[in-house]
């Protein structure tokens, strides 16, 4: 299979980056403004161009999947960090909220759920729901205690 020219590589990269905008990709690759529609049509029919588009698109998909998994892993660490670690209650609640949104635990819309996402949600709820509730309860109790401390009036010792 012949290698792609630099111009073709630029076209493919911009085609994917632009969300499959043919005109923008042709412009970025410096193809003729007058003939870009026919040039793009011919380019997209070439097997090496198709293969390169598929390869780059799969690469992007894999990278985004890995990034999503890493983000979820870090959110879990933050949400379920031991009390002894210096993690603020607001940070814990936000991490729990984001995990809940990711798992669609409190979706307001009636949208058909992806079976894989539903399975992840069920597994999460089984294994960690009790921990989520315990942490959220502790955070709420801590907040109530802080509010009570802030509302307690200190009477100076010379008044007594």
Secondary structure as UniProt FT lines:
FT   HELIX           6..17
FT   TURN            18..19
FT   HELIX           22..28
FT   TURN            29..30
FT   TURN            33..35
FT   HELIX           36..45
FT   HELIX           47..79
FT   TURN            83..84
FT   HELIX           89..102
FT   TURN            103..106
FT   HELIX           115..151
FT   TURN            157..159
//
